[in-house]
Amino acid sequence: MADKADVIVLGMGVGGEAVAGALADEGLDVIGIEGRLVGGECPYWGCIPSKMVIRSANLIAEADRVPGMAGQSEVSTDFAPVATRIRDEATANWDDTAAVDRFTGKGGRFVRGWGRLTGPGRVQVDGTTYEATKGVVVGTGTAPFVPPIDGLDGTPYWTNREALEATEAPQSLLVLGGGPIGVELAQAYSRFGTEVSVVERADRLLSVEEPESSQLIEAVFEREGLQLHHGCTAVGVSHDGQAFAVGLDNGTELTAEKLLVAVGRRILLDKLGLDSVGLDPGARAIDVDGHMRAGDGVWAVGDVTGHGAFTHLATYQAAIAVRDILGQDGPPADYRAQPSVTFTDPEIGSVGLSESRARDGGLQVATGVTDVPVTTRGWIHKAGNDGFIKLVADTDRGVLVGATSAGPWGGEVLGALAVAIHGEVPVDRLRHMIYAYPTFHRGIEAALADLG
Ligand SMILES: Cc1cc2nc3c(=O)[nH]c(=O)nc-3n(C[C@H](O)[C@H](O)[C@H](O)COP(=O)(O)OP(=O)(O)OC[C@H]3O[C@@H](n4cnc5c(N)ncnc54)[C@H](O)[C@@H]3O)c2cc1C
């Protein structure tokens, strides 16, 4: 006989853990199933350890900026302290006992293993069937996408996981992929003294961001000595026991001690038994409505829904799914003001539509830009003040529909812009508010003036 519960959560990553914990808090009988570690990618191999490496790397860069600003400085680029902190403080050596205890402490029941739907409300793990009376929430996330490059398979290449489990910085690192994960880790390792090359298939890094963001980050990377290869792709990889050799389709041959594959994430639907509940296992992602319903008695949250691979998105969707399961009212998902931050230095924050996406969407668009170095705060800040604020306005409605905030604390400045877009604050009201002096966010006022 099947073990029964109110709700089964399949995949206890960021989104699943949030759903399972909140429903258990409400007194529901919840079974949480996780094949790897409760908490998912973010705390163990994603956001948290990567931002710990970046924080330390940025301190090294800041110390390098001391001469000419405040005296002299010389810092160690030893990687060991950050590797130790990741193990001790962030990932607890990849042990999720505390997270499991948190869930079971709320009354949740935890099952370690890889689950598969076998019919409406039914999930099987290692031959045992669990049955949910209210439904199943799928939050199975993504895995690193590893492209089929000749020779790559079988070599000791890194994904984000190995890159964040490393105990020392390699002498050289070749990064395949110039998206957010690739550029964040590329710059961080470079600041620990690693010689870094980045290979990106598109003609610019961070190709989903505004072109200005790509230009900015490329200029910074070139200044910091990273080697950039755009518009080309790896066609062959070999490893001789010491180093990688990577052949590009433009004939270039690159070598490096380590190879990081960061060309995107893959949503793995084929092993979830989705067809048993009437969903398409061949789809790109699990299609959900505004309340995270994927079908009768099936909800999905997080990366698996294909709305973007962000922790803040997974937790946002989790709260919506919880409300829906509990029969509570609340607004459906609204992705107009979806933010993202690439934690390079300068940080690249963006929200809503880029200029080209707004134009492609048929909007009447005006843009306004201000460069951080010409703002008062940017001028004061000097070393490390690269950045800009770009606004994208829908002139018919007189509201912002997109914005980029790149610069020191660009992700924090983004907050004001996200509120403006989410709240559809009229541009005219934004022009007539008070911006604290001399802050980085005051650059918004200058960009508004540039909107015309
Ligand atoms: C290097 C890196 C840096 C990142 N930095 C940021 C950042 O700064 N900010 C940000 O917002 N996001 C960041 N992200 C993205 C963020 O980690 C993800 O968006 C987030 O973890 C998604 O949560 P999720 O619950 O959808 O999936 P996941 O966290 O991937 O969790 C899914 C869980 O489901 C489990 N699972 C899968 N299939 C099954 C199955 N059949 N049975 C049982 N369990 C299963 C998996 O083992 C996993 O634990 C980063 C990601 C990476 C890789």
The ligand as a Gaussian input file, in Angstrom:
#p B3LYP/6-31G(d) Opt

LIG

0 1
 C       27.362000      29.027000     -10.060000
 C       25.938000      29.502000      -9.876000
 C       25.709000      30.733000      -9.329000
 C       24.414000      31.170000      -9.143000
 N       24.209000      32.400000      -8.602000
 C       22.958000      32.863000      -8.420000
 C       22.743000      34.129000      -7.842000
 O       23.684000      34.850000      -7.493000
 N       21.459000      34.551000      -7.676000
 C       20.391000      33.769000      -8.051000
 O       19.245000      34.210000      -7.883000
 N       20.580000      32.551000      -8.597000
 C       21.827000      32.082000      -8.799000
 N       22.026000      30.829000      -9.334000
 C       20.829000      30.054000      -9.747000
 C       20.185000      29.322000      -8.564000
 O       21.108000      28.478000      -7.930000
 C       19.023000      28.487000      -9.090000
 O       18.159000      29.310000      -9.836000
 C       18.231000      27.858000      -7.942000
 O       19.027000      26.951000      -7.225000
 C       17.018000      27.152000      -8.520000
 O       16.283000      26.521000      -7.516000
 P       15.378000      25.255000      -7.865000
 O       14.690000      24.902000      -6.606000
 O       14.569000      25.527000      -9.059000
 O       16.402000      24.136000      -8.307000
 P       17.685000      23.510000      -7.586000
 O       18.269000      24.425000      -6.586000
 O       18.557000      23.053000      -8.703000
 O       17.107000      22.262000      -6.806000
 C       16.531000      21.170000      -7.453000
 C       16.730000      19.945000      -6.569000
 O       15.964000      18.877000      -7.095000
 C       16.704000      17.668000      -6.926000
 N       16.164000      16.702000      -7.869000
 C       16.194000      16.756000      -9.218000
 N       15.552000      15.716000      -9.748000
 C       15.105000      14.976000      -8.701000
 C       14.376000      13.776000      -8.609000
 N       13.933000      13.126000      -9.680000
 N       14.123000      13.278000      -7.373000
 C       14.568000      13.901000      -6.253000
 N       15.255000      15.045000      -6.296000
 C       15.508000      15.594000      -7.504000
 C       18.135000      18.096000      -7.180000
 O       19.039000      17.171000      -6.597000
 C       18.169000      19.470000      -6.539000
 O       18.634000      19.429000      -5.209000
 C       23.311000      30.359000      -9.530000
 C       23.543000      29.091000     -10.069000
 C       24.844000      28.657000     -10.240000
 C       25.058000      27.289000     -10.829000

